[in-house]
Amino acid sequence: MGADLHDIRYVRIGSEDLDESVRFATEMLGLELVGRDASAAYLRGDDRDHNVVFTKGGRSGHVVGFELPTMQALDDAAALFERAGVAVRHGTADEREQRRVHGLITIQDPTGNVIDLVARPAASGTRYFGSRDAGITSFSHIGLRTASPRDDEAFWISMLSAKVSDWIGEAALLRIDEVHHKIALFPSSYAGIQHVNFQVESQDDIMRSFYFLQKNNVKIVFGPGRHPTSGARFLYFQGPDGMIYEYSTGVRLITAEDEKTYVPRQFPKAQSSFCMWGSEPDIPEFRVPAQAADADLARAA
């Protein structure tokens, strides 16, 4: 039995230009700037203290943060990892302050993705108020790159108690609660955050943002569309430093009752497995080799 993750908490993203990252996040993405200093900018799209932190310098890298329910659960997790031979680094007082948490340990998955596990993170005492009405309701999930899909999948299942909801080829969509997935592992040649997702209230919000982003020369890389796996309607677009952001709505929930009979589904690495409406992705990890696409068309015929 692995650590019991409560929810996703934040991402930390290295930025070559903090001013441009903040401008994009507030004016285009629709987040609220809640704090900034010389080396970092904090933004949110819900009642958490923050969801996204841009850290100065692209080489500051990517970090994903997940919450554990108690300080004791965090201590237990640290002991579990150490027994399993997983390197554990305990956060310093400065790092805990930077992340707005009481407890912090940091580990890495087999590919090298950096994972913060935190306890007692700060919540906000004020209502989220975005700089534009994108319809955002919550920070929901992240895509991670994996150079070793099976090893990383096994790590998230055994060490972090995730469950597979579905696969697309070798890409595993993992849940830690009722939401179809909070982590998606996409085969790649290197580690890092592949995309950052925010839920919006409705399909209307997705379409309004589609036209708004186009008008403001933001690169749309996938959608509007609908995922066959989670059922969510989606829109992916590209921000500074090549980071991909996603709006989605209507994601499938797998309830405790569903758990009794639910079996993960294996979707092929095919265009139709990413979008049931026919949108074609301009995202490296979602692209389907020509021979695979031809085979998919042959099956459909």
N, C-alpha and C positions, 0 to 999 in steps of 0.2 A: 504494500500500500504506500503510495507516494504522498507528497505534500498536498494538502487540500486547498487548492486555489479558490478564493472567493470571487474575484472579478479582475478584469484588466483595469489598470489604473492610469498609466501614462506611457508616452514614448518620448525619448530624448533623441534629437536629430541634429547632427552636425551641420552647420550652415556657413557657407563662404561669405554671406552678406546678410547680417542680422536684420538690417533695415528692410531689405527686400523680402526676406522671409516673413517678417511681421506684416509688411504691407500686403503681401499675398494672402496670408492667413486671415487678416481682418477684412480686407476689401473684397477678396474673391471667395475664399473658403467660408467666411462668415463667423469666425471665432472672435471671442472677446479677449483683449489683452488685459491680463490681470497683474502683471509685474514684469519689471525689466531691470537688469543691471548691466555692467560693462561686458559680461561674458555670457548672458543668457536672457531669453525672453520666454515668459510663461503665458499660455493661452488656454482657453477652455470653451467647451460647447455644451456643458451641463452643470450639475451642482457640485461636482468635484472641484477641489482647489485648482487643479489644472489637468489638462489632457495631453498637451503637447508642449515640450520645451525645446526651443532652438538654442543650441550651444555654439559658441563662437568657434569657427574653424571647421572645415569639412572633415579634417582628420580626428575631430573629437568623437566621430563615429555615431553608432546607433545603439540605443538601449531600450528594452521594453520592460515595463514595470507591472507586476501583478501583486494583488493584495491577498494576504492570508488573514483569517478571521481574528486571530489574537496574537499577542506577543509570545505566548506559550507555543502556539502552532508554529511560529517562526523559529523559535529555539529548537523545537522538535524536528523541523525540516532541516535545519543546519546539521543536526546530529545524524539524521537519515542520510544526507548527502555525503557527509564525511565517512560514515560506515561503508557507503557504496563506492568510495574512492573518487567522488566528485569534488573538485577544488571549490572551497567556500571562502569568500572574502567578506568579512564583517565591515559594514560601513562605518566611516569615521563620523565624528560629530558634525563636521562641515558638510559631509555628503548627506547626512540625514536632514540637515537644515536646508540644503539645496533641493532635496526631494520633498520637503514638507511632510516628513514621516517621523514616527518615534522609533521604529525598528527597521533595519535594512541589512540584508545579505545579498551578495551578488554571485551568480554562477554562470556557466556557459554550457550550451548544448554541444553535441559532438562537432557540429559545423563551426562553432565559435560565436554564435549569436549570444550577445550579452543580455542576461536576464536578471533584473532586480526583483527580489521578493521583499515586500514591505508589510509592516503592521502599523495600525493606527495612523493612516494617512489623513491629512487635513481635508475637511469638507469646507465648502464655502457657505458663509452665512447670508449671502445675497443671491438673488435670482440671476441666472445667466442672461445676458443681454448682448446679443451679437451686433456687430457693426453693420450687418445687412441681414435681412430676413431670408435666410436660406432654408428655414424650416427645421433646423437641426434639433434633435431631441436628446441625443446621447452619443458619446464616444463608445464604439461598439467592438471593433476587432482589428487585428493586424494580419497582414501577410508577411511571412518570413521566408528568406531564401535559405535553401538547404542544399549543401553539396553531398549529403549522404541521407537521402529521404528515409530509408528504412531505419537507420540508426537514430536519426532525430525523432522520428515518429515513436520508436520504442522508448526513447528518453522521456518524451512528454507524457507517454502513457504510464511508464513505470515510476518515474521520479516526481511527476507533477499531476498524476491522476486524471489526465485528459482522456477523452473517449473519442474514437473515430466516428464521425457522422457519415461521411462519404469519402470516396477517392475519385479524383480525375487523373487517370494514368497513375503515376506515382505520387501525385500531390494529395496529401491528407488534409481533410477539413476536420478540425478538432473542436470539441465542446468541453466546457468546464461547468456548465449549468444548463438551463433549458434551451438557450439560444443555439441554433444549429451549429455555428462555429464562432469561436473567439480567436482562434489561431488557424492560419492556413499555411501549410509548408509547401513551397513551390521549388522544384528542382532548379538549381543554379550552380554556378561555378564558384560562388563566394558567399559569405555571410552578409546579413543586413536586413533591414526592414524593406519589404517589397511594396507594400501599400498600407495606407492608414484609412480606416473606415469610420464614417459618422452616419448614424441613422437619421433619417428625416421623417417628417410626419406622414407624407403622402407621395403618391406618384406625381401629383401636380407640382410638388416642390422640386422633384427631379427634373421635370420638363421646364419649369421656370429657370432653374439653374443652368440647364443645357443651353437655352437661348442667351441667358445673361453671360455665361462664360464664353460662348462663341463671340458675342458682341465685343467682349473685352480681350479678344485674341488669346484666350487660354486654350492650350492644346487639349482637345478631347481625345482620349486614347482608347476608349471602349464605351459603347452604349450611345443612347439609352438602350437597355436590354433587360432580360430576365434570366436569372440563373436557374437551370433545371434542378440543381442540387438543393439549395435553400429556398427556392421560390421567390427570392427577393428581386425587386426591380432595382436597377443600378445605373450609375453613371461614374466613370473613372476619368480623371483629368490630371494633368501634370503640373507640378509647381516647381519652385526653385530647387536647385541641386538634384534635379531629376526625380524628386519624390512624387509618387503617385498617390492621389487621394481619391476616395470613393464616397459617394452618397448612396445609400440604399434604404429601402423600405419594404416591409412585409416579410421579413425573414421568418423562416419556419421555426417553431418551438418544438422540442422533444421533451414532453412532460414525463413526470415520474410514472404515470400510467403507460405512456408510450414505451418507456424503457423496458418494460416487461417483454415486449415482443419485437423491439426495433433491431434491425440488422443493417449494418452499413452497406451502401450500394457502391458497386464499382462502375464508374463511368469511363469510357475510353478517352484517350487523349485526342479529342476531336473538337472541332469548332462548335458543334451542336451541344457539347457538354458544358461549354462556358456560357452560351447564350441560346435560348430556345426561340428567340425572335429573329436571329440571323445577323446580329451585329458582329463585326469582325474586329478583334483586338489588335491594337498597335502597342502591345506590351510584350517584351521578350519572353517572359515566363509563360504567357498564355498562347503564344503563337504555336500553330500546329504545322509540322513539316509537310511539304507538298504531297509526299507519298501517303502520309497519314490522312490528309484531307481527301485525296483521291479515293482511298479505301472507304472513308466515311460516306462519300457520295455514292460509291458502288453499293454499299449496304443499304442506303436509303432507296436506291433504285430497285 
